[in-house]
Structure formats: C-alpha cells, structure tokens
Amino acid sequence: MPIGQLVEEILRIAVAQPAVVAYDVTANVATHAKIVRTAGARLVVFPELSLTGYNLDAPALTCDDPRLVPIVAACADADAVALVGAPLADADGHAYIATLLVDGESVTVAYRKIHLHPPEDQRFTPGDKHVVLDLDGRRLGLAICRDASLAEHAAATVTAGADVYVASTLNSPTDPRDARMRERATTHRMHVVLSCGAGPDGPLLTAGGSGFWAPDGTVIAQAGAMPGEVVVTDLP
C-alpha cells in the first residue's frame, strides 16, 4: 500500500531495540530486515544510528547503498515502512545523522537531526526542517534523540502538522526518558512513539524502554532494558 494512499482506522506500529554490531552495516541490515518481516506492523521504528551503532566515525551511507536492499525486500514482503537510523552522506557534501524511510520500493531520507550533541557537531551538519510524514492518513512528526528532549522541537513539529510524535533515540539509564515522553504526550494531547537503543552501543550504555504513550500520558506498552525486544501497538 503506497504511503498516504488510504486512511485506516488502526495503524499498527512496532518499536524495535535491536542488538547492534558496531560499524557492521550488513549484519545490522539483516537484523532490521528480520524484524520488519516478523513484527507484523505497518510501521517499524528503529533507534538513532541503528545501522552503524553510535560510532560517530562510521562511514556515511547513501540511499542507493546496495547493502540496504534486504530491508527494501522485507518491507515489500510485509507491506511495511521502516524508519532506520544512519549517518547520511548527502548530495550537498555534508554528513547528517538521519532517519531513512524504507518501503517496498526504495530508500529515501525522511529526516535529519536538528539538535546535535557535542561531539556530533564536529562531524555532522544539523538538519534545518521539522518533518511530518503522512502514512495512511496519520501525520507522524519525526525526532532523533536530543530533538525529543527539547520541548520546542515537539512544539514546532506539531505546528508543522504532526498528530503523532515519533522519536528514535539513544537514552542512558539515568536519562528522564519516560517523563519527557509523557510531557510531550500531555502537552500536545497526542500519541508518542519511541524507539530507544538498548545495551552497549559505541561509547554509550543505552536504556531501552521503547514504547508508546497515550495523549493523557499513560504508557500503552513498553519494552524492557534488554536489546532484541520489539513492542507492537495499534494506534486508533
């Protein structure tokens, strides 16, 4: 089903926190493809830099990288759309921390991280656009990690037309992840979707806890702290 073609009553979304092999795009693509095939969801959301791990010196990818083909094939077989994290080499000669949109036909750039942490800003260029993705009648506002920690990012994304906030992150065990997601939900009265890395990732220890928050701030479903978990929820 093409993106944006049909309004459905239910949008089934999976949030994944895969075990990531540092720098190994081929291995990580295989893991992503398996999750897409088995999740049974229309949309599968992966964490920040999920294809390389949080290794800021990892070579950047392009959308025509042949190593991404297995995810395209998995999306075609599952009638799914995947949002995956990668360092992106753009045609303008800059590198970005990006969310790539993979469907059954191609890979495109969905979003570039706007709010970079040091030392990310030593290599990467910040994005300059708040992005809202139209999928089956839902308007999904995208965020990557620090974006979602800043209230002004969610506000600007809602102003751009989002009615669901979708964040791909790498939060530490001491980060107030749940409180932030609850605040985004209650402030804007919208569902919040989070995919967070789990376990060791580059120099980080990430906390997992991928999940879904209702507009009243309650947790609909949430993963634990271990890598490999996938949580699926139907958004009404």
N, C-alpha and C positions, 0 to 999 in steps of 0.2 A: 504494500500500500504506500503510495507516494506521501511524502511529508506534507502535511497541511491539506490533504485532499478531503478528509471526512471528519466530522465532529462525532466522537464516540462518547457514550455515557461514562465509560470507565477507561482510564489509561493505566495499564499495568506497568510499573516501573521496578527495576531491580537496581539495588546499590551493591557494588562489589568492593571488597578489600582484598585483592589478590596478593599472594606471596610474589614478590618482585625479585628477579635476578638482576643484579646491578649491571648496567650497560648492555645487557643481552636482549636486544630488540626482538630477535627471532623467538627466543624462549618465551618472552613476555607476550608476544603476539599470539603464540599458541595457547597460552593460558587465557588470554582475553577471548579468543575465538571459542574455546571450550565453554567458558562462562556464558557467552552470548547464546550458544546452541542449547544449553541446558537450563537457562534461567526461566524460560517461558514468558518473557516480558517483551513488551513493545519497545521500551526504552531501557538501556542498560548504562549505568553511570559508573565511571571508574575514577580513582583518585588523581590528584595532581601528579604529573610526570610518571604516569603508571607504566609507560612503555620503556623507560630507561632507569627508573628509580630516581631518587632525589640526588643525582650526581650532576652537579652544575657544569662539569666539564664534558659531559656526554655529547657526542656528535649530534648536531641537529638533524631532524628529519625533514623531508618534503612530502607533500601529499601524494606524489606519484612514486613513493618508495615501494618497490615490489614486495618488500617484506610485510607490508600491510595487507596484502591480498587475502590471506586467510581470514582476517576479520571481515572484510567485504563479503567473502563467500559465506561466512557464518551468518551475517546479517541477512543475506539473501535467503538462506535456508530457513531462518527463524522469523522472517518478516519483521526484523528488529532494526532499531537505530542504536548505535553505541556512541557514547561520549568518552573519549580516551585522552589521557594526558601525555604530552610530549614536548620536548624542545623543538621549536619550529624554525627552519631557515626559510625566510620569506623572499619574494622576488625583489624586494627593495634592498636586500643585502643585510638586513638586520636579523637578529635572533630574538625569539619570543618564547615565553612559557605559555603554551597554548592548550586549548581543548580542541581536538579534532572530532568532527562529526563523520561517522562511518555509517553508511547504509548499504543496501544490497547492490549498489551500482558504483559507488565512488567514495573517495575520502576528500573532505573539504575542511577548511578552517572555520570552526564555529566561533571561537573567542580567544582573545589574547589577554593575559593577566594584566590588569591595570596597576595595581598597587604591589610593587615589588619590595621584598625584604632585602636588606644587605645580607650577604654579598651578591644576591641575584642581580642587582643593578649594575654590577661590574661587567657583566656579560650581556644581559638581556635588555631589550628595549621595552618600556611599558606600552601596553595597548592603550588606545585612546577612545574606544567606543563601548558603551554598555549595550549588550546584545540580548535580544529576546528571540528565541527560537519558537516558531509556530509548528507544533506537532499535533496532528489530529485534533485541531481546534483548541488545544491548550497553548498558552503563551509562557514559555519557560525562560526565565531570566537566569543567565549563567554567571557564575563566580568561580574564581580559583583562589583558594586558601586565604591570604590576607585580605583579599577583597571582601570576603564574607565576614571578617572580623570588624569591618568598618560600617557603621550604621548608614553613612552617606552613600555607600555603594548600593546597598539594598534599596534605599530611597530613590536613587537615580534610576535603578533598574525598573522599579515599579512605575516611575514616571514615564519610562520608555515603553510601558505597556505590559509588563510581566504580571501574571496572576499565580505563578508558582516560582519559587526561588530554588535553583539547583546549584549546589556548591560541590566542587571537587577539592579536597583539602589534604593536608598532612599535619594533623594536630598532635602535640605532645601529650603525655598523660596528665600534665599539670595545667593544660590549657582549658579555659572555661567553655569548652565546645558546646555542651548541651544548653547552657544558659544563653549563649549567643544565638543558637538556632531557635530557641524558644522566643527570644526577644524579636528576632526577625519575623517569626510567625505571628506573634500577637500584635506587633506594631502595625503590620500591614494586612492582617487578617487573611493570610494566605498559607497554603501548604509550603513546607520547606523540605527539600530533599538533600541529603548529604551523603557523599561517598568519601570516606576518610581512609587513608592508608593504615595498615596495622603491622606491628612488629618493627624490627630494624629496617631502616631504609637510608642508604648512604650514611651520612653522619648523624641521622636522626633516629630517635625511638618514637614511633608513632602509636597512636592510642586506639585505632579502630573506632567502634561506636557508630558506624554508618547507620543511617536510619531516616525516619520520616516524622515530621511534626505537623500536627493539625493546626488550623488557624487559631484555635484557642490555646495553643502552646503545649498541648499534651502530646506525649510520644505515642505514635501509632504502632511503630515496630522499630527495633534497633538491634544491631549486631553486637557481639561482644568485642573483646580486645584482640582476638587472635586473627592472624592472616588466614585467608581462604574462605571466610564467611561471605555469603550472599543473602540479602534480605529482599523479599519481593512484596510489594503492596499495590493494591488497586486504589488509585485516586479517583474519587467520584467527580 
